[in-house]
Amino acid sequence: MAEKVKMEFDKTFMFHLPRICEHCLNPACVAACPSGAMYKREEDGIVLVDQNRCRGWRMCVSSCPYKKVYVNHKTGKAEKCTFCFPRIEAGQPTVCAETCVGRLRYIGLILYDADAVLDAARVADPRDLLEAQRKVFLDPEDPEVAAAARASGISEDWIQAARRSPIYRLAMRYRVALPLHPEYRTLPMVWYIPPLSPVLDAVTGVGADADDPDNVFHAITDLRIPLEYLASLFSAGDTEVVAGVLMKLSAMRAYMRARTIDGTVASDLLEAVGMTAADIEEMYRLLAIAKYDDRYVVPAAHREDAAALSAQADGCSLDGDGGPGMSEFHPTGLTGRRTDGRLGLKLFVGKGSAS
């Protein structure tokens, strides 16, 4: 794979890979913290640092495989992305998502089986970790899942939010979103859509049929960004997984192009990727023209002071004195410690592609 990325200047490539804390289901930083300051909130799965308990051991920094925990050079304590939890509690998206000019970030709610997390992380073959994590996620349309959620005290509006979640659709229904380095076995909850190089332009540029699955597939295998490199990021080296995602994105482009130009339907291409025309159009609306409320489905916490929490949410939590942003802003309530026992749901960002 290393040889694949050593190429001539005119074949170099670049794509943007925005990275934040993964807010993992099996966070290594929490397991490594000797003082118990690093913890995962029961009510929404956000991983935070209790500043009162942190003793600056820095084991969280060395244990995080994504290198998203840092030590504030002024306080000597660990800090990290807080997923803008005051905004989340008030039903608002994170600052990074709302201010993204490319509209690449999505936030949604996922129901998952907490008892299955450990078994998923123990899967022997790293290439099986992706499917193992997907099996942890629960279908919100399943009546048994909804009944179990209600029995656990999860409110009806949260269940409805899970059904509307753009993340569930991208990761589970369309299967185009992938986790970053699943081989780390932390079960990350920030997922990405691999970048699609201008495949169809390359196909049509040589006079080939962009609606022919064989032509598109061969173009994908010859991408400027090697499949092996993308697979090393998103699928533990399994190139077939990444190729399947790129085929679906290519099929979406070909279908929408043909439908817009002459009204035809690229049936062979749809059949090759295992999607219907309705699936393709719904995925297109979500990825290309989704409105604000479709990209951010964040149910508010059921607390009387949820409105007051929004007053703390004026900036990124990393933008504090002594932190990476080095500004004067630092949100109050940084620890996010809650004791009301809300259970079992995970809010997470699904990143769009940037080619």
N, C-alpha and C positions, 0 to 999 in steps of 0.2 A: 504493500500500500504506500510505503514511503516513496518508492520510485515513481508512483503515479502522480505525486504532487510536485516532483522535480521535473519541470518541463520548460519549454522555451518561453521567452518573455511574452510573445504574442498569444500564448495559450494560458497565461496566468488567469486566476479567477479570484473573485472576492464576493462574499456575501455577509450580511449583518446577522450576528447571532446574539441578540440581547439576552443577558443572563442576570437572574436575581436568585435569591434563596429559593431552593426547590420545595421547601415546606414538606419534606418527605413523609411518607407513611411510616418508614422505619429509619428515623433520622440518626445518623452516626454521631452528630454533635451532642444530642441529648444523652445517648448512651455513654459518651466519653466524659461528660461533665461530672467531676467529683463532688461538687458542692450542691448539685441539684438545681442550679440556677437556670439551666437550659431546659425548657419543657415544651410539650405540645398540648395546646389547649383542647380539652374534650369537646367544647361546644362547636368548634369550626375547623380544628386541625391546624391552625396557624402555629408555627414554631417561634417562640419568643425567649428572651433572656430576662430573668428577674434581676434587676440591677442591685437590689438589696442583698441578694444572696451570692452574687458573683464575687469571687475572690481573685480573679485574674490568673487562674492556672494556665489558661491558653490551650488546654487540651482540645477544646472545641474547634480551635483554629486549625490545629494539625489533623484532626479527625475528619473534618468536612472535606469530602473528595471534590466538591465543587468550589472550594475556597471562597465561600460567601460569608464567613464569620471573620470579623476583624477586631482588634483591640484599640479602643479609643486611647490615643496617646496622652490625653490629659487626665482621664479618670482611671486608666489602667484596667478597665473592665471591658468585657466582650460586648459587642453590638452587632446587629445584623438587620436585614430587611424585616420589618414587622408586618408586611403585607397590608400596611395602612389600616390596622385593625379598627381604629375608631371610625374610619369611613365605612368599613365593611359592616360594623355593627349598626350604622345608621342607614344601611342599604345603598351605599355609594361605592363606585369602583375605586380602585387604587389610583394614586396620582399618576404613576407611570402609564397605566392603561388609558386614563382619560385624556392625558396630554399627548399621546402618541399620534403624531401627524400622519403616519402611514396607515392608521386604523388597523394595525396588525395584532393587537392584543384583545383577547376575549377573557371574560371571567364568568364562570358558571359553578353550579353546585353539583357535587357527585355524591350519591349514596354508595357506601362501600361496607363490606363485611370485615369488621375489625378483627374478628377471630381468624380470618384467613390470611392476614398480612404476614405472619411469621412463616407459614408454610410457603407462601409465594416467594419470600426472600430466600428460602432454602433450596429452591430448584437447582438441580445439579448443573445442567447445561445453561450457560449464560444466554444462549440464543432462545431459550424457552422462557426467559424472564418477562419478556413483553407480554406474551399470552397469559402468563401466570398473574401478572398485575391486572390485566384486563378482566380476568375471572374474579378478581376481588371486587370490581365495580358491580353494582346491582342495577337492574333495569327498573327505573321508576314507574314504568307502565305496568309492571307485573303486580297484580292485585295482592299477592302474598308479601311482596316487598313493601308495598304501601301500608298494608295492615301491620307488618312488623314495625315500620317506622312510627305509625300512630301509637302502637303499644309502648314504644320507647319514649314517648312524650314529644315526638317531633310534630310540629304544628302543620296544619294543612297547607299554609302558604309556602312553607319550605318544601313540601312534597311537590306542590305545583311548580315551584321554581326548579326543582330537579328535573321535572318533565320538560321544561322549557330550556334547559341548560344547553348553550351552544357547545360546551366542552364535551358533554356526553355524545352529542351528535358527531363532532369531529373525531373523537377518539374511539367511539364504539360503533356508531351506526355507519359512518362513512369510512372509518379506520384510516384517516389520513394524518392524524396527529400522533406523534411518537415521543417517548420520554428521552431525556438527555442522559446518555450513558447508563442504560439499565443494568449493565454488568456491575455497577457499584453496589447493587442490591439494597439500596436505600428506598426503593420504590418512589422515585421523585414524582411530584404532582404538578410540575410546570412542564407542559408538553409542547412540542414544536411541529410545525408542518415543514418538511424539507423544502429547500428552494428549488424551483423549477427553472432551469435555463431555457432560453428561447428555442425549445425543441421543434415546434411546428414550423417556425420560420426556416429552420435548417432543412426540414423535410421538403417544404414547398420550394425552397430555393434551388433545389436540384431537379425540379420537375416531378417530384413524387407526390403521391396522393396522401394528404395529411389525415384522411379518414381511414386509411388502411392500418389496422393494428400492427402488422409486421413492420411497416415503415416507421411508425412511431416508436415501437419497442427498440428497434435497432438504433434509432436516433438517441434514445434515452441511455443506452449502453455506451454511447460515444460522447456523453456530455462533457463539457469543459470541466465541470466539477465532478470528479470521479465518483462512481457509485460506491467504491470501496471506502472512500473518505467519508461520505455521508453515512454509510453503514456503521463505520467506527464511532460515529457520534450518537446515532439514534437507534440502532438495532443490534448492538453487540457484534457487529461484523456481518450480519445477515443481509446480503445485497438484494435478495429477492423481496424482502419486506420493503426496502426503500424503493426499489424498481416498481413495486405494485402501487405505492403511493403516487409516484411520479406519473405512472400510467393513468391513474384516475384523474389527476390534475390535467394531464394532456387531453384525456377524453372529454373533460368538462370544457376545455378551450375549443376543441374541435366541434363538439356538439353545439355550443352556443354560437360559434362562428357560422356553421352551416345553417342553423335555424334562423339567424339574423339575416344572412345574405340571400338565401334562396328558399328557406323554409324546409329544407330536407333534414332527415334524421340519420345520423351515422350509427345505424343499428349494429353493424359488425363491431365497431369500436366499443359501444356500450356493452355488448355481450362479452367482449374480451375482458373487460374490467369488472364484470359481474354487477353492474348497476343499471337501474331503469332510468328512463328519461326524466321521471318525476324526481328520482334521487339526485340526478345531475343538476336539475334546475334548482332544487332546494339547496344543494351545496353551493351552487353559484350565488344564490341570493345571500347566503350566509357569509361567504368569503369575499364577495365583491361589492354588494350593495346593501348589506345589512344596516339597519338603523341602530341608533344608540341603545334602545331597549332590547334589541336582539343580541347585541354583542356583550352587554353587561346585564346578567340576570343575577342580582345580588339581593336576597331577601333580608330585610332588616331584622336585627335582634329584637326579641320581645322584651324590651326593657323600657320603663317609663322615661329614662334619661337618655334614650337613643338620640333624640334631637340635640341634646347638649353635647353629646360626643362629637357631633359634626364640627363643633367650634374648634376642636383640637386638630382637625384634619386639613390644615392649610398648606402642607408641604410634605416632602418625602422624609421618612424617618431617618435616612442616612445623612440628611443634610444638617447635621447637628454640630455643635462646637466640639472640635477634636475629632470629628468623623471625616469621612471622605469628602463630603460637600464643603466642610469648613465654613459654614455660614453661622449666623447667630440663632437660627431657628432650631428649636429642639422641642418636640411635642411632649406634653405632660402625659403622665400615665404610661410611660414607656414599657413597664413590665407587663401590662395587660392581664394581670392576675385576676381571675374570676372564680367565684365559688358557688355559682348557682347551678352547676352540674348539668348544663346542656350537653347533649351527647351526639357523637357519631357522624357528623357531616363534614365534608371537606370542600372548601372553596379553593379553587386554584385557577391560575392563568393558563390559557392555551395560546401559544404564540403563533401568529401567522407566518407565512414564508416571506422572505425578502431576497429576491434574486438579483 
